Amino acid sequence: VPKFLVNKDGSLGARNDAPCVSIEHKLGIKASPTAVLQFGDHGGAVGYLVGQENRGLEYMFIMMNAARYGVGLQGVAIAERAYQKAVQYAKDRVQSRPVDGSINASAAIIHHPDVKRMLMTMRAYTEGCRAMASTAVAAYDAAHHHPDAQVRKDNATFYEFMVPLVKGYSTEMSLEVTSLGVQVHGGMGFIEETGAAQYYRDAKILTIYEGTTAIQANDLVGRKTARDGGQSARAIATQIEKTEGELQASGTPAALAMARRLAAARQAYLDVVDFVCGGAKASPNAVFAGSVPYLMLAGNLVAGWQLGRSLLVAQDLLQKGQDEAFMRAKIATAQFYAEHILVKAPGLRDSIVEGAESVTALALDSF
Ligand SMILES: Cc1cc2nc3c(=O)[nH]c(=O)nc-3n(C[C@H](O)[C@H](O)[C@H](O)COP(=O)(O)OP(=O)(O)OC[C@H]3O[C@@H](n4cnc5c(N)ncnc54)[C@H](O)[C@@H]3O)c2cc1C
């Protein structure tokens, strides 16, 4: 539906009946104008069919799948920016004495354990989601360019499974991270001057456009899990189990902590995959009541798995004497993720498998 109609000789003709009647006022992403277009109020807009009739949705999904991955990355990017800003502020803002008495005067707030907890949460979520997105896109490359047809097929299946996780989990986590970014700034976070609030406002669109989190979760439940009877979902769990074995063999406290939490999260995930596959047809309301929690569990597990892999690489490079501070930070961040974020997986499993009824129990007129 072009803005201007084009004459037969290629010159610009009359305006099409599709004017922009206003610009929306939005919560965030204000530098990206969203227009209200009015179609056909003055005689009818002219549109042209692109491609074949009835294949529009199929064509649209080529763009949509790439866009969903891209929006997931926007989540990682805005979370990283919020983290960097929060670290800067936490090192600068002086408030209260440290509880351990290490400084006998008010100190920068980064000395307080709860501020460290917030910064570690921001960092761990962001690194986990970035690692998940990188693994997904490496599979995309292999799916298109690997010489072996079977490897291409396996990677295509893996990538397809990852898309709702990268979109859904990374964007939901970006909301938590940008909210924590505001919290680290205290009252100044609520004041626009610091810029922390803008990340929070801008992040909110990410869980909405290119399909809301619930739509990603429907995709994960229907097309990505139930359709092949849970085969792709379980294949990922098998790969995770292999990483657990490598972590166990490494035997360091950080690797053992990660192996233990990964195993519990993987078991929780497998229980949910069984629940989804067993109930998708017979009790759809029960399964879809837990669709978003399932997406969060799967995203949490896969991001944690990638941090488990990065922990092993960092340990190895540390032993070889490479970039000590960086490697130690990788290991500490992975252990934090295991002990503070991966641990949420068994709780999500309980909500999904045992808590479906209370989601739908209330009669409509009781709302
Ligand atoms: C700033 C901005 C820019 C945009 N840009 C574009 C663009 O360039 N191109 C474009 O085509 N669109 C664009 N959109 C539209 C955007 O993709 C949709 O708003 C979004 O996909 C949600 O659809 P909806 O608004 O119809 O919400 P609804 O579908 O009405 O959803 C409302 C609520 O119901 C839930 N819900 C709906 N259906 C289901 C279901 N089946 N199962 C479970 N829950 C469900 C949703 O998760 C949500 O919580 C834009 C929107 C905004 C705000």
The ligand as an SDF file (V2000), in Angstrom:
LIG
                    3D

 53 58  0  0  0  0  0  0  0  0999 V2000
    5.4470    0.9250   19.4360 C   0  0  0  0  0  0  0  0  0  0  0  0
    4.8540   -0.1730   18.6280 C   0  0  0  0  0  0  0  0  0  0  0  0
    5.3710   -0.4620   17.3830 C   0  0  0  0  0  0  0  0  0  0  0  0
    4.8190   -1.4810   16.6160 C   0  0  0  0  0  0  0  0  0  0  0  0
    5.3270   -1.7170   15.3830 N   0  0  0  0  0  0  0  0  0  0  0  0
    4.7120   -2.6000   14.5710 C   0  0  0  0  0  0  0  0  0  0  0  0
    5.1250   -2.7780   13.2230 C   0  0  0  0  0  0  0  0  0  0  0  0
    6.0650   -2.1280   12.7760 O   0  0  0  0  0  0  0  0  0  0  0  0
    4.4560   -3.6670   12.4450 N   0  0  0  0  0  0  0  0  0  0  0  0
    3.4110   -4.3890   12.9210 C   0  0  0  0  0  0  0  0  0  0  0  0
    2.8320   -5.1860   12.1870 O   0  0  0  0  0  0  0  0  0  0  0  0
    3.0200   -4.2580   14.2100 N   0  0  0  0  0  0  0  0  0  0  0  0
    3.6270   -3.3790   15.0310 C   0  0  0  0  0  0  0  0  0  0  0  0
    3.1870   -3.2260   16.3250 N   0  0  0  0  0  0  0  0  0  0  0  0
    2.0860   -4.0680   16.8010 C   0  0  0  0  0  0  0  0  0  0  0  0
    2.5580   -5.1180   17.8000 C   0  0  0  0  0  0  0  0  0  0  0  0
    3.2630   -6.1430   17.1460 O   0  0  0  0  0  0  0  0  0  0  0  0
    1.3360   -5.6580   18.5680 C   0  0  0  0  0  0  0  0  0  0  0  0
    0.8470   -4.6010   19.3700 O   0  0  0  0  0  0  0  0  0  0  0  0
    1.6990   -6.8520   19.4330 C   0  0  0  0  0  0  0  0  0  0  0  0
    2.0380   -7.9720   18.6460 O   0  0  0  0  0  0  0  0  0  0  0  0
    0.5520   -7.2630   20.3800 C   0  0  0  0  0  0  0  0  0  0  0  0
   -0.6340   -7.4170   19.6830 O   0  0  0  0  0  0  0  0  0  0  0  0
   -1.9370   -6.6170   20.1490 P   0  0  0  0  0  0  0  0  0  0  0  0
   -1.5580   -5.1960   20.3950 O   0  0  0  0  0  0  0  0  0  0  0  0
   -3.0000   -6.8940   19.1640 O   0  0  0  0  0  0  0  0  0  0  0  0
   -2.2770   -7.2280   21.5650 O   0  0  0  0  0  0  0  0  0  0  0  0
   -3.4120   -8.3360   21.8830 P   0  0  0  0  0  0  0  0  0  0  0  0
   -3.2850   -9.4720   20.9080 O   0  0  0  0  0  0  0  0  0  0  0  0
   -4.7270   -7.6530   22.0120 O   0  0  0  0  0  0  0  0  0  0  0  0
   -2.9040   -8.8060   23.3050 O   0  0  0  0  0  0  0  0  0  0  0  0
   -3.3930   -8.2990   24.5570 C   0  0  0  0  0  0  0  0  0  0  0  0
   -3.0020   -9.2870   25.6610 C   0  0  0  0  0  0  0  0  0  0  0  0
   -3.6320  -10.5450   25.4030 O   0  0  0  0  0  0  0  0  0  0  0  0
   -2.6780  -11.5740   25.3350 C   0  0  0  0  0  0  0  0  0  0  0  0
   -3.0500  -12.5420   24.3080 N   0  0  0  0  0  0  0  0  0  0  0  0
   -3.5480  -12.2990   23.0760 C   0  0  0  0  0  0  0  0  0  0  0  0
   -3.7300  -13.4400   22.4010 N   0  0  0  0  0  0  0  0  0  0  0  0
   -3.3350  -14.4400   23.2190 C   0  0  0  0  0  0  0  0  0  0  0  0
   -3.2890  -15.8580   23.1090 C   0  0  0  0  0  0  0  0  0  0  0  0
   -3.6540  -16.4850   21.9890 N   0  0  0  0  0  0  0  0  0  0  0  0
   -2.8110  -16.5730   24.1500 N   0  0  0  0  0  0  0  0  0  0  0  0
   -2.4260  -15.9540   25.2850 C   0  0  0  0  0  0  0  0  0  0  0  0
   -2.4650  -14.6170   25.4510 N   0  0  0  0  0  0  0  0  0  0  0  0
   -2.9020  -13.8690   24.4390 C   0  0  0  0  0  0  0  0  0  0  0  0
   -1.3640  -10.8750   24.9700 C   0  0  0  0  0  0  0  0  0  0  0  0
   -0.2340  -11.6310   25.3880 O   0  0  0  0  0  0  0  0  0  0  0  0
   -1.5090   -9.5690   25.7240 C   0  0  0  0  0  0  0  0  0  0  0  0
   -1.1110   -9.7440   27.0640 O   0  0  0  0  0  0  0  0  0  0  0  0
    3.7330   -2.2250   17.1130 C   0  0  0  0  0  0  0  0  0  0  0  0
    3.2310   -1.9390   18.3840 C   0  0  0  0  0  0  0  0  0  0  0  0
    3.7730   -0.9270   19.1360 C   0  0  0  0  0  0  0  0  0  0  0  0
    3.1970   -0.6390   20.5010 C   0  0  0  0  0  0  0  0  0  0  0  0
  1  2  1  0
  2  3  1  0
  2 52  2  0
  3  4  2  0
  4  5  1  0
  4 50  1  0
  5  6  2  0
  6  7  1  0
  6 13  1  0
  7  8  2  0
  7  9  1  0
  9 10  1  0
 10 11  2  0
 10 12  1  0
 12 13  2  0
 13 14  1  0
 14 15  1  0
 14 50  1  0
 15 16  1  0
 16 17  1  0
 16 18  1  0
 18 19  1  0
 18 20  1  0
 20 21  1  0
 20 22  1  0
 22 23  1  0
 23 24  1  0
 24 25  2  0
 24 26  1  0
 24 27  1  0
 27 28  1  0
 28 29  2  0
 28 30  1  0
 28 31  1  0
 31 32  1  0
 32 33  1  0
 33 34  1  0
 33 48  1  0
 34 35  1  0
 35 36  1  0
 35 46  1  0
 36 37  1  0
 36 45  1  0
 37 38  2  0
 38 39  1  0
 39 40  1  0
 39 45  2  0
 40 41  1  0
 40 42  2  0
 42 43  1  0
 43 44  2  0
 44 45  1  0
 46 47  1  0
 46 48  1  0
 48 49  1  0
 50 51  2  0
 51 52  1  0
 52 53  1  0
M  END
$$$$
